[in-house]
Amino acid sequence: MARRGFTVKAGWVLAIVFALLSPGAAEAQAPPSPPPLTDARGRTLTLRGWNVEDKAHRGADALSAITERHFRDLHDQGFNFARLLVFWDDLEPRPGHYSARYLRKIERVLDWAHRWRVRVVIDAHQDVFGPEFGHRGIPAWATRTEGLPFTPHPEDWFAEYFEPAVQAAFEHLYEDRDLQRAQARMWRVLARRVGHHPAVFGYDLINEPMGRLREGEDLPTAAHRIESEQLTPMYNRIADAIRTVDRRGRLFVEPTPIVGEGLPTGLGRVHDPKVVYAPHFYNAAMEAGGDYDPSAGWLEAYEKAVTGYPSARRIPVVVGEWGPRNSALPHMARFYGDALASLDRYSSGWAGYVWCYGGGYCAVGEDGRFLPNKGRTARPFAPAVAGSVRGQGYDPVSRTFRLVYDAPGRPGVSELSTPATAAGWRVSVRGAAVARPRAVPAGERGTVRVRTRPGASGRITVTVSPRGVRPLAATSGG
């Protein structure tokens, strides 16, 4: 969602509550887990990081708020992933005129990401459609309102999505042939320019798409129809356009934002072998300023709903945005523990919102220190595993990460990442593999490579624990 520090309109929260009470909203049985994300070598991948953005500047100053420091700090905290926000209105300010300066700025940001070994997903971002409504995203020249009214809600920005002019603009973007072609051309230009950059992992085709509620529809019905009848064809059109210039990048597809309240998506099949499902993970009550309520069942409902589509379609999940505006509320420590455990169960990674230096949604303050509880996201994990993963997890009490996998029967290299800490880390391995280094010094970010021995088979257990603390006994279970 667009983050401006505003509250969410009460009517939106009530609409979500109505959605949760609709028949069938939470009746489905828990589906099997989505498949993992893998690389060309068959290794199981995990992406963990943050969104990186500059919504304040445009034109000649676009992206100027993003610096190399963002990626250096992400790297030093052990993260390997960034979701980079870009805006169609900056890329194509006039129909058919693409900004070479903006493309160069994107490439400069990608160069920094590559230098610090951070993989990037390019996110075609929109907030309340675009500049015609005082936000960013789809250009004004591609905004068709049918002359319908628009009333700004400066204190309730998300309510603007329900203004008639905004809903008409989405409808025309999805349905008008000339706008369909313009959107496809934009993506071809962008993917042709950056698709071969070594930092680019993929493309998020549109941020938090919305649409028009038709007469007689409630919000769940409208969302399901928009996803099924408008978003799915749009994603297939964009996929076809990107594949004319880039066969490598992953394609990240999002449902409407109300999936965050436990509503299964109506998305259909996107006909591409490298699709990733990329929902966002927000709760309306928390977005309105409330604390986490563990007894409300929201997190469980979300997990059940969000896993159905990718499990059925056999595509991996990477959550594109998540995190509360106020992380200092009394139950936020519990929220981060519960949320990270949930994400570990079904996702191949996530990008928190947002890596910036300040307050509110920012991950860190001006001094570079994590805001309350957000440092819980910086923990050891395995970016790549060469073998069949049987179990992996982090114990926040002992601060110990354990990975259990079966060797592939051929030489392979798994990778583990550790954030910089005051104590450093120690690494132990059980099974036919060797880890280098076996210790990460205090104050340094660590990349540990675990190599299986030639012809090795059987189970391998890797344990990462703080230096000076005896690790828990390694087990072969998982």
C-alpha positions, 0 to 999 in steps of 0.5 A, a space after each residue: 500500500 502507499 504509506 503516508 502515515 495516514 489512517 485507513 478509512 473506517 468504511 474500508 475496515 468495515 468493508 473488510 469485516 463484512 468480507 470476512 463474514 461473507 459465506 465461504 470466506 474462511 471455510 476452505 480447508 488448509 491446502 498443501 504448501 506452495 512449492 519452493 522458489 528454485 534457481 537454474 541449478 535446482 537449489 531452493 532459494 529464499 529471498 529476504 529484504 525490504 522495499 526501496 523507494 523514492 515517492 517524494 521526487 520525480 522528473 530530474 530528481 527521481 530516485 534521488 532519495 535512494 543511495 548506495 547506503 541503502 544496499 550496503 546496509 541491507 547487505 550488512 544486516 544479512 538481507 539479499 533482496 530488495 523490491 525497487 519501486 519505479 513509476 510509469 509516469 516517470 518512465 513515460 511522461 508523454 505517450 511514446 516518449 520514454 525517459 532515458 534519464 530515468 532508465 539511467 537512474 534505475 540502472 545506477 540503483 541496480 549497480 549499487 544492488 549488484 555491488 552489495 549482492 542484493 537481488 532486485 525485483 522491479 515493481 511497477 508501483 501505483 498508489 491510487 492509480 497515479 498523478 491525476 489523483 495526486 499520487 504516483 503510478 499510471 501517467 495522467 495521459 493514460 487516466 480516463 475518468 469518464 468525467 466522474 467525480 473525485 474527492 481527495 481524502 488527505 487523512 484517509 488516502 486508501 478511501 480514494 480507491 473507492 472514488 468513482 473517477 479512480 475506479 473508472 480509471 482502473 476499468 479503462 486500463 484493464 479494458 481499453 485496447 490502446 491502454 493495454 498496448 501502451 502498458 505492454 510497450 512500457 514493460 517491453 522498454 523497461 525489460 529490454 533495458 534492465 532485463 540483463 542486469 545481473 541484479 534483476 531477479 524479476 518484475 512485479 507487474 503492478 502494485 496492489 491493483 484495484 478496480 471498479 465495484 459494479 452495482 449490486 456487488 459487495 467487496 469480496 465479489 468485486 475483488 474476485 471478479 476483478 482478479 479473475 476477469 481483468 487482472 489475469 488477462 492483464 498479467 498474461 498480456 504483460 508476460 507476453 510483452 516481457 518475454 519478447 525481450 527477457 526470458 530470464 526474469 521472474 514475473 511477480 503477480 499480485 491479487 487485490 489488497 483485500 487478500 490481506 484480510 483472509 480472502 482467497 484470490 480469484 486470479 486464474 492461470 498466468 501462462 508462464 513457467 516463472 510466475 511468483 505469487 506476490 501478495 501483501 501482508 497487511 491487516 486493516 485494523 493494524 493499518 488504522 493504528 491498532 495493536 496486534 491482537 493474537 486472539 483475533 485469528 487474522 494471521 491464521 485466516 490470512 495464511 490459510 487463504 493466501 496459500 490456496 492459489 499458489 498451491 493449486 497452481 504450483 507456484 512459489 510465494 514471495 510476500 511483496 510488502 508487510 510490516 506495521 506503521 507503529 512497531 512500538 505498540 505493546 504486542 508488536 514483539 509478539 506480532 513479529 514472532 508470529 508473522 515471521 514464523 508464519 512466513 517461514 511456513 509457506 513463503 520463499 521470502 519477503 520484502 518488508 516495508 520500507 528500508 528508509 531512515 526515519 520513523 513510521 514504516 521505516 526499518 531504521 532511524 536516521 542513525 541506522 539503528 532498527 526501530 523497535 522490534 524491526 531488528 527481529 527481521 535480521 536473522 540467519 537464513 539460507 539463501 540457497 540450498 543444494 539439496 532437498 530441504 527437510 526443515 529449517 527454522 530460527 529459534 529467537 530465544 536461543 538465536 539459533 538457526 538450523 537447516 536440515 536437508 538431504 544431499 543431492 548425490 552430486 557436488 553442490 554448494 549451499 549458502 547461509 547468510 548471517 547479519 552483523 552482530 556484537 557476538 558474531 556466529 559459529 557454524 557447525 555441520 553434521 553430515 557429508 559436507 564442509 562449511 566455510 567459514 566456520 565462524 563469523 567475527 563480531 561486527 561482520 556480515 557473514 556468507 557461509 558456503 556449505 559444500 557437499 563432498 563428492 558422491 555424498 548422500 544422506 542428511 546434512 544438518 547445519 546449525 548457526 548460533 551466536 559465538 560464545 554460546 553452546 549450540 543446541 544438539 543437532 538433530 537429523 529431523 525436520 
